Amino acid sequence: MAPLHKMSLDFYEAEFTLIALYTSIEDYALAYWLNTHLKTKFKRQRKDLDFGEDAQYAVFTWLDVKTDSYWSLISNKQLRVDEYQSEDLFKETPLEKKKPLIPEQAQVDFFIKIEDEGYTNTAKLLEQLKQIPLIVTAFSVEYNQLKSKNNLIF
């Protein structure tokens, strides 16, 4: 009798720290401020995070070789320009809609995602982020409770 082989259909569940940021500055300016204050080295990715329908989100990444952690700064808000509305008085002005990457956290401007298997001192990082003058607030998000958490896996 041949031995039985079983296949597991359990998928790898990504582990990461997720921090939400409120700020009114542009993505490139935020990356600059983070690089200056946290001594990170975020760089803009050549390709944006693309979900079709003109829904693209800016992504900055940094690999911290000292701690073997991979950091991503992700925009939660993408300005999406839709077709002209037929009932619009001003035909030259397109209808603009904001489509958040994580709809459950639509008010958040950016996320910092840190893939390091839980070694980051989140409390210390939050304290440092709140010291940056142009960041209104920062807080940790429990990503397992997000319905759209798969949008953060790329």
N, C-alpha and C positions, 0 to 999 in steps of 0.2 A: 504494500500500500504506500503510495506517495505521500510525503509529508504535506501538511496543510500550511499554506501561507496566507496570512491575514494582511490586509491593507487598512491602514488607518486613514480615515477621512478628516481627522482633526487638522485644522489649518493652524499655522503659526499665528499667534496673537501678538501683535506688535506691542512692545512696552516702551512708553516714552513719557516724559514730563511735558505738560502743556500749560503755557502761561498766556493769559489774555492781556492785551495792552489797549488802553484808551489814549489816543493822542490825535491831534489835528494836523500833524506834519506829514509830508509826503514820505513814501517808502524809502527813497534814497537818503533823505535827511535822517530818518530814524536809524537806518543802517549805520550812517556816519556817527550819530550820537552813541549808539550801542558800542561801536568799535572804539570810540574815544573813551567812554566811561567804564566799559566792562573789559577792555583789552581783547575784544573779539576781533575777528577778521572776516566779517560777512562780505560776500561778493554776490552780485546779481547773477542769477543763472541765465544762460543764453536763451533758454526756452521758458516761457511762463507756464504755470500750471493751467492746463487747458481742459475745460469740460464741455466744449462745443457751444453752440448758440452764442458765440462771442463772449462767453464767460471765461475770462482769463484772469489769473491772479499772480501778482509779482511774487517771486521766491528768491530769497537770499540765503546762501548756505555757508557753513564754516565747519571744517573738520578740526577739532581740537586734538592734536596728536599726543599732547601730554596726558590727557585723561581718556583718550580713545572714545570721544563722544562726538556725535554729529548733530549740529545745530541748524535749524531752519527758521528763518523769519518769513512768515507768510502773511500776505495781505488778506483780510477777510472781506474787504469790500472792493468790488470791481464795478466800475461805471460801465454799464451796458447800454448801447444806443440801439433802440428798436426802430422799426420802420415808422414812417410818418403815419400819424393817425388821420383817418379820412375826415373826421369831424373837427379837426383842429383848425382854428382861425388862421394861425400863422403856419402855413405849409412849409416854410423854410426851416422851421425849428423842429428837430426830431424829438420824439418822446424819449426821455431818459429814465432808466430804472436801475436801481442798485440791487444787485443779486449777491447776497453774502455767501461765502464759501461754506460756513457753518450757520444755517438758518436759525438754530436754537440759540445762538449767541450773535444775533444780527447787529447788536449795538457795539460789539467789539470791533476795533479797527485792525488790529494785527494779532497774530499768535506767534509765540516762540515755542518751537517743538524741539525737545532735546532727547535724542536717542542715546541713552547711556546705561540702561538697565537699572535705573534708580539710584545712581551714585551722586546725583546733583543735590547740593544743599539748597532746596527750593526756598526756604525761609530767608536765607542770606541773599539769594539772587533777587527775590522780590523786594527786599530792603534796598538793594543796590539800584534796581530799576526805578523805584519810587524816588530816589535821589536825583534822577535825571530831570532837569527843569521842564522839559517839553512833554514829559509823560504825565498824564493826568492821574492815572492809577494803573496798577498791575495786580493781577490775582491769579491763583492757580485754578485750573479747570480739571475736573474729573472726566477724562475723555471717554471712559467706559460708559458713562451715562448719556453720551451724545448719540443721537440717532444717525447723524451724518458723519460719524468718526472715520468712515472709509475715505472721505474726501481728504483726510490728512495723511493717508498712506500713499506715498509716491516714490 
